[in-house]
Amino acid sequence: MTSYHAVPINDRSESPASFKTKSRSVIATVMLTICIVSFVLQTELAQYVQQTTDYQKPYFILGWPTKPSAALGHVIETAGHCKNELAQSLLELQGRVKGENTTNRLSIRFIISTGLWLAILLTLPAYLWYVSVNLTSMSNLTAIYNTGCFFAYVFSVWLLHDRLMATKIAAILLCMIGVFLMAFWTPGDQPAQSQTLGISVAVLGAALYGFYEVYYKKYASPSQASVLFANTVTGAIGIITLLILWIPLPVLHFSGYETFELPDLETFVYILGIASMSVVYNATFMCVIALVNPVFAAVGVMLTVPAVAVTDVLVTGVMVPGSTLVGSILILIGFYILNRQVKNETEEIDIS
């Protein structure tokens, strides 16, 4: 019977540096593709729920989770392997973060505090995103939120001690110019005051999300990155969200800011769809961060900007403006430059 291995597979006998680099790149590319598709679906569903069904409850829409299972013998073997893999990763991470030599003692307090911080740091920008849906156009919102790559790079230099490199800065600037062309070349339908507030909220959310990406890489990603560990962290965040982050609901209700109201059945199905896509997006996005780095992940997700624009054309039948075409081209060029730089850096590390 074959046994499950966390990706990447740790087979030293047949994993030379070149194969290892290629394997991680392929996995990261697949994860990024799934991440982009799930984001586009989540965006379109969120827009439909908040603007078509008149169910404008951003915090309630924000928090929903999901789960599956398989054959007994394989499940037991898989569970044992996963448990050992996770224990080793957690011990290594705990020792690195706390600066201690923890060879055999895992701290529950460390696990809970790490999961809680990640849940809070992920919830804040996600909530601001749903708030922004009603304050600015979806193209503006998607574009501005993807400027998180700039903040991710700033925080990476500060927390991860990344080098300031001309190619990375050029790639990020190209992407951001593309984003701002798309956001501000064509004025939106909302009033100027609403647009300004929406843009301000979106920029704050983008900054918080950039910080979350780097925080996750530094404090919640082991040295040996694996899809198993990234998805376990995502599951832990979901559990903590379910157990703790419902608390703001009654506070928002009694303050009158967002009165609690159950949706009708059709809207509820759409909300479940948003939640499912959100789970897929967060799980795959964390895998990309763990396998490569926060800046690559943030710039890679910028590909959602042209993807959402194309989807809007297919759904609405309205052709995108010239600003969207030019902006999309700049984003693609910027991503290509960054991708080449990351590939060169990874190859240098593997050779050394």
TORVOKE-213949 format. One record per residue (C-alpha): residue number from 1; residue in one letter; x, y, z. Coordinates in steps of 0.001 Angstrom, whole numbers, plus 500000, padded with zeros to 6 digits. Layout:
<sites>
<resi:NUM, resn:A, x:X, y:Y, z:Z>
...
</sites>
This chain:
<sites>
<resi:1, resn:M, x:500000, y:500000, z:500000>
<resi:2, resn:T, x:501363, y:503410, z:499074>
<resi:3, resn:S, x:501706, y:505931, z:501836>
<resi:4, resn:Y, x:500994, y:509647, z:501834>
<resi:5, resn:H, x:503890, y:512104, z:501813>
<resi:6, resn:A, x:503698, y:515807, z:502574>
<resi:7, resn:V, x:504754, y:517843, z:499560>
<resi:8, resn:P, x:507604, y:518201, z:498778>
<resi:9, resn:I, x:508575, y:514521, z:499181>
<resi:10, resn:N, x:511773, y:514162, z:501183>
<resi:11, resn:D, x:513577, y:511448, z:499197>
<resi:12, resn:R, x:517245, y:512405, z:499438>
<resi:13, resn:S, x:518463, y:509458, z:497318>
<resi:14, resn:E, x:516860, y:510808, z:494162>
<resi:15, resn:S, x:516304, y:514496, z:494722>
<resi:16, resn:P, x:519215, y:516544, z:493340>
<resi:17, resn:A, x:519058, y:520327, z:493604>
<resi:18, resn:S, x:517704, y:520828, z:490087>
<resi:19, resn:F, x:514873, y:518308, z:490565>
<resi:20, resn:K, x:513989, y:519825, z:493946>
<resi:21, resn:T, x:513839, y:523334, z:492473>
<resi:22, resn:K, x:511696, y:522203, z:489552>
<resi:23, resn:S, x:509376, y:520239, z:491849>
<resi:24, resn:R, x:508776, y:523224, z:494157>
<resi:25, resn:S, x:508220, y:525531, z:491159>
<resi:26, resn:V, x:505646, y:523188, z:489594>
<resi:27, resn:I, x:503779, y:522749, z:492897>
<resi:28, resn:A, x:503824, y:526519, z:493555>
<resi:29, resn:T, x:502535, y:527210, z:490005>
<resi:30, resn:V, x:499654, y:524721, z:490387>
<resi:31, resn:M, x:498755, y:526184, z:493797>
<resi:32, resn:L, x:498883, y:529737, z:492413>
<resi:33, resn:T, x:496586, y:528774, z:489515>
<resi:34, resn:I, x:494021, y:527233, z:491901>
<resi:35, resn:C, x:494390, y:530298, z:494131>
<resi:36, resn:I, x:493598, y:532685, z:491246>
<resi:37, resn:V, x:490577, y:530663, z:490053>
<resi:38, resn:S, x:489118, y:530447, z:493580>
<resi:39, resn:F, x:489662, y:534203, z:494100>
<resi:40, resn:V, x:487834, y:535064, z:490870>
<resi:41, resn:L, x:484875, y:532847, z:491834>
<resi:42, resn:Q, x:484840, y:534272, z:495369>
<resi:43, resn:T, x:484898, y:537838, z:494007>
<resi:44, resn:E, x:482043, y:537290, z:491563>
<resi:45, resn:L, x:479905, y:535523, z:494210>
<resi:46, resn:A, x:480584, y:538234, z:496813>
<resi:47, resn:Q, x:479658, y:540945, z:494322>
<resi:48, resn:Y, x:476422, y:539136, z:493468>
<resi:49, resn:V, x:475418, y:538593, z:497121>
<resi:50, resn:Q, x:476201, y:542121, z:498317>
<resi:51, resn:Q, x:474917, y:544056, z:495305>
<resi:52, resn:T, x:472188, y:541886, z:493765>
<resi:53, resn:T, x:470505, y:540155, z:496737>
<resi:54, resn:D, x:470689, y:543264, z:498989>
<resi:55, resn:Y, x:472172, y:541093, z:501762>
<resi:56, resn:Q, x:474881, y:543517, z:502931>
<resi:57, resn:K, x:476316, y:541767, z:505994>
<resi:58, resn:P, x:480100, y:541732, z:505395>
<resi:59, resn:Y, x:481158, y:540261, z:508771>
<resi:60, resn:F, x:478549, y:537476, z:508637>
<resi:61, resn:I, x:479534, y:536542, z:505050>
<resi:62, resn:L, x:483188, y:536522, z:506146>
<resi:63, resn:G, x:483122, y:533511, z:508486>
<resi:64, resn:W, x:482117, y:530022, z:507283>
<resi:65, resn:P, x:484177, y:526622, z:507178>
<resi:66, resn:T, x:484015, y:522962, z:505380>
<resi:67, resn:K, x:485459, y:519112, z:505438>
<resi:68, resn:P, x:485892, y:515425, z:503711>
<resi:69, resn:S, x:487041, y:511541, z:504435>
<resi:70, resn:A, x:488230, y:508021, z:502882>
<resi:71, resn:A, x:489000, y:504169, z:503345>
<resi:72, resn:L, x:489975, y:502991, z:506856>
<resi:73, resn:G, x:493337, y:501219, z:506400>
<resi:74, resn:H, x:494843, y:503960, z:504255>
<resi:75, resn:V, x:493410, y:506661, z:506515>
<resi:76, resn:I, x:495125, y:505167, z:509613>
<resi:77, resn:E, x:498479, y:504900, z:507820>
<resi:78, resn:T, x:498107, y:508392, z:506365>
<resi:79, resn:A, x:497105, y:509848, z:509740>
<resi:80, resn:G, x:500180, y:508336, z:511419>
<resi:81, resn:H, x:502527, y:509729, z:508783>
<resi:82, resn:C, x:500855, y:513152, z:508849>
<resi:83, resn:K, x:501045, y:513265, z:512645>
<resi:84, resn:N, x:504804, y:512583, z:512628>
<resi:85, resn:E, x:505395, y:515058, z:509811>
<resi:86, resn:L, x:503402, y:517792, z:511575>
<resi:87, resn:A, x:505047, y:517149, z:514959>
<resi:88, resn:Q, x:508533, y:517499, z:513431>
<resi:89, resn:S, x:507556, y:520689, z:511569>
<resi:90, resn:L, x:505945, y:522215, z:514672>
<resi:91, resn:L, x:508960, y:521414, z:516880>
<resi:92, resn:E, x:511329, y:522946, z:514334>
<resi:93, resn:L, x:509118, y:526034, z:513958>
<resi:94, resn:Q, x:508704, y:526445, z:517725>
<resi:95, resn:G, x:512444, y:526223, z:518295>
<resi:96, resn:R, x:513184, y:528753, z:515556>
<resi:97, resn:V, x:510511, y:531283, z:516614>
<resi:98, resn:K, x:511184, y:531054, z:520358>
<resi:99, resn:G, x:514946, y:530705, z:519976>
<resi:100, resn:E, x:514998, y:527551, z:522073>
<resi:101, resn:N, x:516290, y:524018, z:521535>
<resi:102, resn:T, x:512935, y:522198, z:521789>
<resi:103, resn:T, x:513801, y:518685, z:520661>
<resi:104, resn:N, x:510872, y:516770, z:522131>
<resi:105, resn:R, x:508420, y:519087, z:523917>
<resi:106, resn:L, x:505665, y:520773, z:521942>
<resi:107, resn:S, x:503978, y:523760, z:523587>
<resi:108, resn:I, x:500171, y:523860, z:523216>
<resi:109, resn:R, x:500329, y:527503, z:524236>
<resi:110, resn:F, x:502632, y:528224, z:521271>
<resi:111, resn:I, x:500240, y:526460, z:518847>
<resi:112, resn:I, x:497157, y:528294, z:520160>
<resi:113, resn:S, x:498798, y:531741, z:520275>
<resi:114, resn:T, x:500236, y:531345, z:516753>
<resi:115, resn:G, x:496869, y:530183, z:515378>
<resi:116, resn:L, x:495015, y:533008, z:517148>
<resi:117, resn:W, x:497329, y:535709, z:515795>
<resi:118, resn:L, x:497080, y:534289, z:512278>
<resi:119, resn:A, x:493260, y:534148, z:512515>
<resi:120, resn:I, x:493066, y:537788, z:513654>
<resi:121, resn:L, x:495594, y:539031, z:511083>
<resi:122, resn:L, x:493746, y:537186, z:508302>
<resi:123, resn:T, x:490267, y:538281, z:509449>
<resi:124, resn:L, x:491022, y:542032, z:509568>
<resi:125, resn:P, x:491966, y:542523, z:505878>
<resi:126, resn:A, x:489290, y:540016, z:504803>
<resi:127, resn:Y, x:486610, y:541988, z:506673>
<resi:128, resn:L, x:487836, y:545271, z:505198>
<resi:129, resn:W, x:487590, y:543679, z:501739>
<resi:130, resn:Y, x:483908, y:542841, z:502260>
<resi:131, resn:V, x:483265, y:546338, z:503658>
<resi:132, resn:S, x:484925, y:547867, z:500564>
<resi:133, resn:V, x:482633, y:545925, z:498188>
<resi:134, resn:N, x:479859, y:548461, z:498897>
<resi:135, resn:L, x:482125, y:551529, z:498776>
<resi:136, resn:T, x:483964, y:551244, z:495450>
<resi:137, resn:S, x:483813, y:549355, z:492152>
<resi:138, resn:M, x:484881, y:545694, z:492074>
<resi:139, resn:S, x:487677, y:546411, z:489572>
<resi:140, resn:N, x:489048, y:549191, z:491813>
<resi:141, resn:L, x:488787, y:546967, z:494886>
<resi:142, resn:T, x:490531, y:544006, z:493237>
<resi:143, resn:A, x:493257, y:546251, z:491850>
<resi:144, resn:I, x:493955, y:548150, z:495078>
<resi:145, resn:Y, x:493912, y:545030, z:497245>
<resi:146, resn:N, x:496563, y:543510, z:495048>
<resi:147, resn:T, x:498978, y:546341, z:495879>
<resi:148, resn:G, x:499622, y:544120, z:498905>
<resi:149, resn:C, x:502779, y:543008, z:497057>
<resi:150, resn:F, x:504341, y:546414, z:497767>
<resi:151, resn:F, x:503577, y:546135, z:501479>
<resi:152, resn:A, x:504692, y:542483, z:501477>
<resi:153, resn:Y, x:508063, y:543564, z:500065>
<resi:154, resn:V, x:508444, y:546381, z:502617>
<resi:155, resn:F, x:507631, y:544019, z:505500>
<resi:156, resn:S, x:509881, y:541314, z:503982>
<resi:157, resn:V, x:512844, y:543699, z:504023>
<resi:158, resn:W, x:512029, y:544597, z:507641>
<resi:159, resn:L, x:511104, y:541193, z:509129>
<resi:160, resn:L, x:512720, y:538642, z:506794>
<resi:161, resn:H, x:515794, y:540778, z:505980>
<resi:162, resn:D, x:515275, y:540454, z:502223>
<resi:163, resn:R, x:517765, y:542336, z:500077>
<resi:164, resn:L, x:516658, y:545470, z:498241>
<resi:165, resn:M, x:517015, y:544461, z:494585>
<resi:166, resn:A, x:516471, y:546625, z:491511>
<resi:167, resn:T, x:514713, y:543827, z:489557>
<resi:168, resn:K, x:512214, y:543146, z:492365>
<resi:169, resn:I, x:511519, y:546851, z:492856>
<resi:170, resn:A, x:511047, y:547301, z:489072>
<resi:171, resn:A, x:508676, y:544314, z:488886>
<resi:172, resn:I, x:506580, y:545576, z:491825>
<resi:173, resn:L, x:506479, y:549131, z:490426>
<resi:174, resn:L, x:505302, y:547839, z:487029>
<resi:175, resn:C, x:502528, y:545860, z:488706>
<resi:176, resn:M, x:501459, y:548796, z:490874>
<resi:177, resn:I, x:501430, y:551210, z:487912>
<resi:178, resn:G, x:499222, y:548676, z:486112>
<resi:179, resn:V, x:496951, y:548451, z:489144>
<resi:180, resn:F, x:496567, y:552215, z:489540>
<resi:181, resn:L, x:495939, y:552681, z:485812>
<resi:182, resn:M, x:493081, y:550191, z:486084>
<resi:183, resn:A, x:491739, y:551724, z:489277>
<resi:184, resn:F, x:491905, y:555439, z:488488>
<resi:185, resn:W, x:492059, y:555892, z:484702>
<resi:186, resn:T, x:488365, y:555084, z:484375>
<resi:187, resn:P, x:486159, y:556699, z:487060>
<resi:188, resn:G, x:483754, y:554386, z:488909>
<resi:189, resn:D, x:479998, y:554696, z:489379>
<resi:190, resn:Q, x:480087, y:555557, z:493105>
<resi:191, resn:P, x:480046, y:559169, z:494403>
<resi:192, resn:A, x:483470, y:560774, z:494990>
<resi:193, resn:Q, x:483145, y:560672, z:498803>
<resi:194, resn:S, x:482224, y:556971, z:498771>
<resi:195, resn:Q, x:485065, y:556246, z:496328>
<resi:196, resn:T, x:487620, y:557999, z:498568>
<resi:197, resn:L, x:486450, y:556102, z:501646>
<resi:198, resn:G, x:486366, y:552817, z:499719>
<resi:199, resn:I, x:489881, y:553344, z:498358>
<resi:200, resn:S, x:491202, y:554272, z:501839>
<resi:201, resn:V, x:489651, y:551161, z:503416>
<resi:202, resn:A, x:490987, y:548982, z:500575>
<resi:203, resn:V, x:494545, y:550376, z:500929>
<resi:204, resn:L, x:494483, y:549716, z:504696>
<resi:205, resn:G, x:493292, y:546172, z:504002>
<resi:206, resn:A, x:496060, y:545668, z:501430>
<resi:207, resn:A, x:498692, y:546817, z:503941>
<resi:208, resn:L, x:497347, y:544469, z:506625>
<resi:209, resn:Y, x:497274, y:541574, z:504166>
<resi:210, resn:G, x:500876, y:542257, z:503133>
<resi:211, resn:F, x:501852, y:542159, z:506811>
<resi:212, resn:Y, x:499904, y:538896, z:507323>
<resi:213, resn:E, x:501782, y:537207, z:504455>
<resi:214, resn:V, x:505182, y:538080, z:505895>
<resi:215, resn:Y, x:504098, y:537254, z:509477>
<resi:216, resn:Y, x:502952, y:533817, z:508275>
<resi:217, resn:K, x:506273, y:533166, z:506504>
<resi:218, resn:K, x:508325, y:534223, z:509558>
<resi:219, resn:Y, x:506278, y:532788, z:512419>
<resi:220, resn:A, x:504125, y:529987, z:510975>
<resi:221, resn:S, x:506098, y:528364, z:508155>
<resi:222, resn:P, x:508760, y:525720, z:508967>
<resi:223, resn:S, x:512110, y:525660, z:507155>
<resi:224, resn:Q, x:511026, y:522570, z:505184>
<resi:225, resn:A, x:507842, y:523892, z:503568>
<resi:226, resn:S, x:505025, y:521432, z:502887>
<resi:227, resn:V, x:501472, y:521610, z:501558>
<resi:228, resn:L, x:500365, y:519400, z:504471>
<resi:229, resn:F, x:501620, y:521891, z:507057>
<resi:230, resn:A, x:500181, y:524907, z:505226>
<resi:231, resn:N, x:496764, y:523254, z:504990>
<resi:232, resn:T, x:496893, y:522228, z:508655>
<resi:233, resn:V, x:497523, y:525855, z:509601>
<resi:234, resn:T, x:494573, y:526881, z:507415>
<resi:235, resn:G, x:492386, y:524320, z:509226>
<resi:236, resn:A, x:493560, y:525600, z:512615>
<resi:237, resn:I, x:492693, y:529171, z:511597>
<resi:238, resn:G, x:489215, y:527952, z:510564>
<resi:239, resn:I, x:488650, y:526235, z:513926>
<resi:240, resn:I, x:489812, y:529294, z:515887>
<resi:241, resn:T, x:487603, y:531526, z:513724>
<resi:242, resn:L, x:484600, y:529283, z:514443>
<resi:243, resn:L, x:485277, y:529155, z:518208>
<resi:244, resn:I, x:486306, y:532752, z:518864>
<resi:245, resn:L, x:485701, y:535176, z:516013>
<resi:246, resn:W, x:481897, y:534922, z:516232>
<resi:247, resn:I, x:482166, y:537267, z:519260>
<resi:248, resn:P, x:482034, y:540493, z:517164>
<resi:249, resn:L, x:478635, y:539435, z:515707>
<resi:250, resn:P, x:476556, y:540354, z:518816>
<resi:251, resn:V, x:478742, y:543460, z:519343>
<resi:252, resn:L, x:478066, y:544636, z:515777>
<resi:253, resn:H, x:474366, y:543768, z:516179>
<resi:254, resn:F, x:473726, y:545665, z:519433>
<resi:255, resn:S, x:475821, y:548641, z:518298>
<resi:256, resn:G, x:473571, y:548879, z:515226>
<resi:257, resn:Y, x:476555, y:548841, z:512840>
<resi:258, resn:E, x:475627, y:545478, z:511312>
<resi:259, resn:T, x:472370, y:544006, z:512604>
<resi:260, resn:F, x:472301, y:540219, z:512628>
<resi:261, resn:E, x:469906, y:538769, z:510061>
<resi:262, resn:L, x:469772, y:535279, z:508569>
<resi:263, resn:P, x:469800, y:535201, z:504749>
<resi:264, resn:D, x:467173, y:533468, z:502638>
<resi:265, resn:L, x:467987, y:529981, z:501266>
<resi:266, resn:E, x:469270, y:531159, z:497868>
<resi:267, resn:T, x:471569, y:533787, z:499401>
<resi:268, resn:F, x:472748, y:531246, z:501982>
<resi:269, resn:V, x:473834, y:528892, z:499161>
<resi:270, resn:Y, x:475830, y:531728, z:497568>
<resi:271, resn:I, x:477463, y:532499, z:500955>
<resi:272, resn:L, x:478472, y:528828, z:501276>
<resi:273, resn:G, x:480005, y:529123, z:497805>
<resi:274, resn:I, x:481971, y:532220, z:498899>
<resi:275, resn:A, x:483146, y:530377, z:502042>
<resi:276, resn:S, x:484257, y:527328, z:500038>
<resi:277, resn:M, x:486224, y:529449, z:497567>
<resi:278, resn:S, x:487736, y:531381, z:500484>
<resi:279, resn:V, x:488966, y:528133, z:502080>
<resi:280, resn:V, x:490538, y:527006, z:498780>
<resi:281, resn:Y, x:492080, y:530453, z:498200>
<resi:282, resn:N, x:493624, y:530745, z:501677>
<resi:283, resn:A, x:494918, y:527161, z:501699>
<resi:284, resn:T, x:496613, y:527422, z:498289>
<resi:285, resn:F, x:497883, y:530955, z:498955>
<resi:286, resn:M, x:499593, y:529821, z:502173>
<resi:287, resn:C, x:501182, y:526958, z:500239>
<resi:288, resn:V, x:502638, y:529410, z:497702>
<resi:289, resn:I, x:504028, y:531599, z:500524>
<resi:290, resn:A, x:505572, y:528545, z:502223>
<resi:291, resn:L, x:507030, y:527081, z:499003>
<resi:292, resn:V, x:508431, y:530339, z:497597>
<resi:293, resn:N, x:508118, y:533674, z:499478>
<resi:294, resn:P, x:505504, y:536351, z:500364>
<resi:295, resn:V, x:506510, y:538784, z:497599>
<resi:296, resn:F, x:506211, y:536134, z:494851>
<resi:297, resn:A, x:502839, y:535022, z:496255>
<resi:298, resn:A, x:501514, y:538600, z:496464>
<resi:299, resn:V, x:502635, y:539536, z:492948>
<resi:300, resn:G, x:501401, y:536180, z:491600>
<resi:301, resn:V, x:497944, y:536818, z:493022>
<resi:302, resn:M, x:497955, y:540142, z:491146>
<resi:303, resn:L, x:497118, y:537992, z:488126>
<resi:304, resn:T, x:493605, y:537943, z:489619>
<resi:305, resn:V, x:493223, y:541545, z:488380>
<resi:306, resn:P, x:493183, y:540686, z:484647>
<resi:307, resn:A, x:491421, y:537396, z:485482>
<resi:308, resn:V, x:488539, y:539226, z:487211>
<resi:309, resn:A, x:488380, y:541732, z:484318>
<resi:310, resn:V, x:488095, y:538913, z:481743>
<resi:311, resn:T, x:485471, y:537144, z:483875>
<resi:312, resn:D, x:483455, y:540359, z:484144>
<resi:313, resn:V, x:483466, y:540619, z:480327>
<resi:314, resn:L, x:482245, y:537010, z:480003>
<resi:315, resn:V, x:479558, y:537480, z:482680>
<resi:316, resn:T, x:478298, y:540975, z:481764>
<resi:317, resn:G, x:479142, y:541061, z:478043>
<resi:318, resn:V, x:480627, y:544572, z:478442>
<resi:319, resn:M, x:484097, y:545071, z:476931>
<resi:320, resn:V, x:486848, y:546171, z:479327>
<resi:321, resn:P, x:488273, y:549714, z:478886>
<resi:322, resn:G, x:491732, y:550444, z:477515>
<resi:323, resn:S, x:493047, y:551118, z:481030>
<resi:324, resn:T, x:492301, y:547517, z:481999>
<resi:325, resn:L, x:494128, y:546138, z:478962>
<resi:326, resn:V, x:497224, y:548319, z:479528>
<resi:327, resn:G, x:497200, y:547644, z:483276>
<resi:328, resn:S, x:496869, y:543891, z:482749>
<resi:329, resn:I, x:499836, y:543857, z:480356>
<resi:330, resn:L, x:502008, y:545747, z:482887>
<resi:331, resn:I, x:501011, y:543312, z:485656>
<resi:332, resn:L, x:501904, y:540313, z:483460>
<resi:333, resn:I, x:505308, y:541833, z:482561>
<resi:334, resn:G, x:505996, y:542622, z:486234>
<resi:335, resn:F, x:505082, y:539072, z:487278>
<resi:336, resn:Y, x:507339, y:537606, z:484580>
<resi:337, resn:I, x:510319, y:539720, z:485766>
<resi:338, resn:L, x:509753, y:538744, z:489398>
<resi:339, resn:N, x:509285, y:535080, z:488487>
<resi:340, resn:R, x:512657, y:535062, z:486675>
<resi:341, resn:Q, x:514350, y:536721, z:489658>
<resi:342, resn:V, x:512870, y:534240, z:492147>
<resi:343, resn:K, x:513937, y:531345, z:489910>
<resi:344, resn:N, x:517526, y:532669, z:489752>
<resi:345, resn:E, x:517649, y:533152, z:493547>
<resi:346, resn:T, x:516319, y:529628, z:494186>
<resi:347, resn:E, x:518866, y:528088, z:491833>
<resi:348, resn:E, x:521683, y:530022, z:493561>
<resi:349, resn:I, x:520539, y:528731, z:496978>
<resi:350, resn:D, x:520318, y:525117, z:495738>
<resi:351, resn:I, x:523804, y:525282, z:494119>
<resi:352, resn:S, x:525367, y:526727, z:497294>
</sites>
